[in-house]
């Protein structure tokens, strides 16, 4: 399996946009926290999160290829569980149905990190420190806010045994811990 340093070099080779890099860091951090909570392989889960959007900038205009190209690039670098989770993250196009807890965690973490970041950007300060749990819940319950981040994907946390409110708080707290890395 590729190590974190090698994964970071690979990430920088394929991802140039700073926002896309920050999203990768956010999902990595959240997946590591979920892995800890579920007593899973933190390194594999973290690397899966870090590399989940490896092909994003190459497939943004062709979303049906997203995840498939990353899976091909990572086939010999990540265990099959990680590669499958990356395929499952774009299940609408890859036809790889999310089954495992890693599959569902990646989908939920990807959607939730984006949602939390959108919430931070909606604050006057544009800082995640200004977001508390009550604000996050209020935004989550507002169907007109951040519609790009599908609530049904976020709610996959329930399938892995983490209640929605607990999951939202876990993601918020994790992102607050790395706010400097996220420029938030």
ABEGO torsion letter per residue (X at the ends): XBBAAAAAAAAAAABABAAAAAAAAAAAAAAAAAAAAAGBBAAAAAAAAAAAAAAAAAAAABAAABGAAAAAAAAAABBAAAAAAAAAAAAAAAGBBBABAAAAAAAAAAAAAAAAAAAAAABAAGBAAABBAAAAAAAAABAABGAABBAAAAAAAAAAGBBAAAAAAAAAAAAAAAAAAAGX
